[in-house]
């Protein structure tokens, strides 16, 4: 049968991301003929798989292509490397092009909104395979997916208020649906990251898998407490960061080990197999019904958030993104928050003079 081509851009090429099909396994572990999974992979590991303007365009087209792929059972959204799934927007672009140009950033945010919507409206189930940090906008595009399977070394969280933005690319819409009001508020405002174990406990992810091998054996994340116990206040602690000598020993173990994603990938294959053995239309209808809770918030807020985020590129975002990109580990990557608040309270107005006064790259030269 000769099918009609429903691709939005039939001849589109992918240069910033990877687009491929991989086998789906049946319940005997054999590849199924005539069916596959689509893997959409961010490919910017040098910049922690942050998305550039061009890669955002490609992600939109990739999800559209996967949606109309008749042989696709599901989509796996992941990234190259073992450090990060995605840390959000590309801070080099933000700092050096979009900062101070709200009109340009407004157009960029149209693309960003379309990217999130493309994930939320994909006609296939979407699995987020988290191979490392899922921070900021990376957290937001990850939460737009239907399922999350993660490395137990992954970290999850927000960064907006620390770097001059607000997590209005999805986290203020979605996060409370996963973890509840209190934890969502704390994450969005305070920007303290969660370990993969904490994310699993909170309901942010579906499952986590060890990926660190030491002496040929898989070991759990050595940087976190993985056993449940009661702290001095009687609170159950699980997945919290180790401290002191325990943390130092964990770092030594982490450095000595090697990363092996075979258990994570086996988990992805298992979920794909479970999806395979469901009615396709009933499955996507169920997913769409659950997605409506996200879309209710997303569609209500995305345009007003886009407008605010664009204007913010004249003030706090300009200061925050330039501080992060132009700073360093030695001099710092955040503005002097206390000095900024004092200056604003005293009546100073936003401009380059104020930004330079509170930015680490300028303070280090003075």
N, C-alpha and C positions, 0 to 999 in steps of 0.2 A: 504494500500500500504506500502510496506517495502522500506524505503528511504535509500539512501547511507549516511553515516555519514561523513560530511565534516569538522568536528572539527579538529583543528590542533593537539590538545592533548585531545582525547576524555575523558579520565579519570582524567583530571586535577581537583585538589581541591583548594579551595580558603581559605586561612588562614589569610592573611594580609588585605584583602578587603572582602566586602560582595557582593554576587551575588544572586539576587532573581528576580522572576517575580511577577508583580502586575497587577490587573485588568485594563483594558481600558474601559472607559464608553462611551456608545452611546449617542445620542443627547437627550435622555430622562433621562439620569443619571443612567442607568442600566449597570451593568457589562456585557461585551460582551463574550459570550461563545466561546471558541476555540481560542481566541486572548488575548494578554497581552502586557505589556511593560516590558522591562528588566531594572532593577535598579542596577547600579554598584556604590558601595558606599565605599569611602575611610574610613578606620577605625583605625585612629591613632590620636584620639582627644587630647591625652596627649601632643603630639608634633605638635599640630595645623594641623593635617592631612597631614603632610609632607610625601612624598613618599620615602620609603626605596628601596634598590636594589630589595628585594624580592617582594615588592608590585608592583614595575614597571613591573616585569615579569608577575604578576597576572593580572594587568590591560591589558597588551597586549593580554593574553589568554582570558580574559573576553570579550573584544571587538570582538575578533575572534569568540567566541562562540555566542555572540549576533548577529553577522553578518549572521550566517548560521541558526539562529533560525527562522524557517518558520512561526511561529505564532507570532513573535515579530513585533509590529507596529512601535516601536521606542525604543530608549535607553535613560534613565535618568541617568546622571552622577552627583553624589552628594557626601556628606560626613556626617559622624556622628557628632552630637553636634550642638552648636549654635555659636561657636566662629570663626570657619574657614571652608571654603571649602577646601583650600589647600594653604600652604605658600611656596610650592616648594620642593626642595630636602631636605633630612634629614640632618640637619647641624651637628648632632652628627656623622653620617657616614662620611660626608665631612671632618669634622675637624680631627677625630681620625683615619680614615683609608685612605681616598683618598688624603688628603693633603700631598704633597711631593711624590706622586706615580702617575705620569702622565700616565704610561702605564695601570695601573688599572682603572684610571678614564676614559681613552679612551674606555675601554671595557664597563664600566658603561654607557658612553654616547651613545654607540651603542644601548643599551637597551632603553635609554631615547628617542633616535630618533625613534626607532621602536614603542614606546608607542605613541608618537605624530602622527606618520604615521598611526597607528592602529585606532586612533580616526578619522583622516582625511579621511580614506578609509573604514570606517564602512559602511556596506550595509544597514544600517537603519539610519533614522534621529536621531541626537543626541542632547538632551536638557541638558544644564548645569544648574542644580538647585543649586544656590549659597546660602548657608546657613550661610555665614560669610565671613571672609577675603578671597580674591582671589589675592594673592600677589606672585611676582616672578615667579617661575615655575608653580605655581598654576594658575596664570593669563595666562600662555602660554598654558597649557592643556585645560583651559577653553575656550580660543579663538579658539582652534582647533575644538570645538563643533560647531554645526550649529545654535543653539538658546541658549539664556541665559535668565533665569528668576531668579530674585534675591530678597533676603531680603533687605529691605530698610536700614538695619543696616550694610550691607556689605560694604567693602572697597576694592578698586581695585588699583593695581599698581605694580611697579617694585622695585627691591632692589639691583640689580647686582653691579653697580658702588659704592654703599655704603659698600658692603661686599666682594669686591674682584673678581667680575665676570662681565660678560656682558650678557644682556638679549637675548642671541643668541639661546635660545631653542624655539623660535617662535615669541617673541615679536618684534624683529627687522625685522621679515618677515611679521607678520600679523597686528600689531597694527595700522599702518598707513591706512590700508584698512578699518578699523572701524572708526577711529577718525580724520583722516587727518594727514598731515605731521608735522605741527607745534606742535600739542598736543602729537603726538607720540614721537617726539624728546624730548620734555620736560619731558614726563613720563619716557622714557627709561634712560635719562641721569641724571635728577635731583631727580628722585625717590619720588616725592611728590604724595601721594595717592589721589585717587578720592573717594568721597562719592558715594553711589549708585545713588543718584539723579544726580550728575555730570556725572556718567557713562551713565545714561539714556539720558541725554541731548546731550552727545557727540555721541551717537549711538553705544556705546560699548555693551549695553544690550537691550533686547527686551521689558522688563517690570520689574517693581519692586513692592513689596507688603509690607505693614506694617506687622510687626511681634511682636511688643511690645504692651503688654496689660497693662494698668494702670486702676485700679478700674473696671476691667472687660471689658474695651473698648479698641479697637485698637487705637493707636496714632502714628503719623509719627515720624520718627527718631528725637529725641529731641536734638541731638547734631549738627544738621545742619539747615541752613536757607532753608526752603522749599517753600517760596513764592518768586516770581520774583519781583525784584525792581531794580532801577537804583542806582549805587554807585556814589561817588563824581566825577568820571570820565565819568559818563554817560553810564557805562557798565552794562549790565544785569547780575545780580548775582542770581544764583539758585543752591542750594545744597552745598554751601560753609559752612565751619565749623563756628559755633558760637564762640564768644569770650567773655572774661570777665565774668560778672555776668550771662549773658545768657547761657554761656557754663557750668558754675557751676550749675545752676538750671537744665540744661539738664542732667547733670551727676546724680543729685539726682533723677530725674524722671526715668532715665534708671535703676538705682540701685533698685528703688522701684517697677519696673514693672516685668512682667514675659514674657517669650518668647513663642509665639504660632505661629507655621508655617502653620496653617490651611488655611490662605488666599493664601500663596505661593503655597501650595500643590493643592489648588483648581485651581490656575492658571496653574500649570503643567497639571492637569487633563483636563482643557479646551484646552490646546494646543494639548495634545494627542488626544482628541476627534476631533479636527480640522484636524489633520493628518490622523486620521482614515477614514474621509470622503474625501479622495483623492485616485486617482488611484496609486497603490503602485509602479509600474514601472516608471510611469511618475514623481512621486514624487522623487524617488531616483535619476533618471536621472537629474532632475532639480537641486537637491542638489549637485550632482557630478559636474555639469557644473559650479555652483557658487563656489564650493570648488577649482576649478582649479586655481583661482586667488591666493589662499593661497598656493596651491601645487607648483605653478610656482616659488614662492620665496623659499619655504621650500626645495624643491628638489635641487634647484640651490645652496643653501648655507649650508645645514645641515652637510655635510662631512667636509668642510673646517672649519666650526664653531666647530665641534667636535674636530678636531685636535688642534685648538687654545685653546679651553677651557681645554683640557688635559694638554698642556704645561703650561698654566697659573696656574695649581695646584702647580707649583714649586715656584711661586712668590706671586702675589697679592692675589690669591685665598687661598693659604695656610695661609697668614697673616689674611685675612678677615674672613674666616670661623672659624679659631681658636679663633680669637678675639670675634666673636659672640658667639660661643659655650662655650668658657672658661670664658668669661666675665660675667657680671651681670648687673642688673639695677643700682646698687649702683656705681660700678666702670666704667661702660660703656661697650658697645658691639661693638664699632667701633675703628679702629686704629686711631692714631693721624695723620690725613691727612696732616696737615701743616708740621709736623716734617718729615713725610715720603717724601714729595715733596722736602724739603730742603736737606735731606740726599742724595736723588737720584741726585739732581742738583749738589751737591758737589762731586759726583763721587763714593759714596758708592755702593757696589754690593749686590745683593740679597743673603741672607743666613739667618740662624737662628739668628745670632747676630743682623741683621737689623730688623728682624721680632720682636724679643723680645724688641728692643729699642722703637718700635712704638705701641706695643700692650698694652691694658689697664690692662690685668692681670699681666703683668710684671712691668708696671709703678707703679701700686699700691703697689708692694712689695719693691720698691726702696726708 
